Amino acid sequence: MPKMKSHRGAAKRFRKTGSGKIKRNQSHRRHILTKKSTKRKRHLRTASYIHASDEKLIARMMPYKH
């Protein structure tokens, strides 16, 4: 049986942690930054985790990320 292909869009956006959770970056940091406060932009820098209800779906898109 051939290898499964990973969903390239998902592979570029998500990373798996050592504990098995899936990490993601925050949105709204690309453009139109002048009207956003420094505090807001600073908080958007930190990564957060995928909600538990979405983990199975994202994990299925990336079959070889262990």
NUKE-645014 format. One line per 3 residues: number of its first residue (from 0); their letters; for each residue x, y, z of C-alpha. Coordinates in Angstrom, 1 decimal. Layout:
N
NUM = A = X,Y,Z; ...
//
This chain:
66
0 = MPK = 0.0,0.0,0.0; 1.4,3.4,-0.9; 2.2,6.1,1.7
3 = MKS = -0.6,8.4,2.6; -0.1,12.1,1.7; -0.3,14.7,4.4
6 = HRG = -2.5,17.8,3.8; 0.2,20.3,3.0; -1.8,23.3,4.2
9 = AAK = -2.2,21.6,7.6; 1.4,20.5,7.8; 2.6,24.1,7.3
12 = RFR = 0.2,25.5,10.0; 0.3,23.0,12.8; 3.0,21.3,14.9
15 = KTG = 2.8,18.4,17.3; 4.2,18.8,20.8; 6.0,16.2,22.9
18 = SGK = 2.9,15.5,24.9; 0.8,15.0,21.7; -1.1,18.2,21.7
21 = IKR = -1.3,20.2,18.4; 0.1,23.8,18.5; -1.0,26.6,16.2
24 = NQS = -0.1,30.2,15.7; -2.6,33.1,16.3; -4.2,34.8,13.3
27 = HRR = -4.5,38.6,12.7; -0.7,39.3,12.7; -0.1,39.7,8.9
30 = HIL = -1.2,43.2,7.9; -3.1,46.2,9.1; -1.0,46.3,12.3
33 = TKK = -1.0,50.1,12.8; -4.4,50.2,14.3; -3.8,47.3,16.7
36 = STK = -2.3,48.0,20.1; 1.2,46.9,21.1; -0.3,44.7,23.8
39 = RKR = -2.7,43.0,21.4; 0.1,42.3,18.9; 2.4,41.0,21.7
42 = HLR = -0.3,38.5,22.8; -0.9,37.3,19.3; 2.8,36.3,19.1
45 = TAS = 2.3,33.4,21.5; 1.2,30.1,20.1; -1.8,28.3,21.4
48 = YIH = -3.3,24.8,21.2; -5.9,23.4,19.0; -9.2,22.8,20.8
51 = ASD = -9.7,19.1,21.9; -12.7,18.7,19.5; -10.5,19.5,16.5
54 = EKL = -7.5,17.4,17.4; -8.7,14.2,15.7; -9.4,16.0,12.5
57 = IAR = -6.1,17.8,12.3; -4.2,14.6,13.3; -5.8,12.8,10.4
60 = MMP = -4.5,15.4,8.0; -0.9,14.8,9.1; -0.6,11.0,9.4
63 = YKH = 3.2,10.8,9.9; 3.7,13.6,12.4; 4.2,11.7,15.7
//
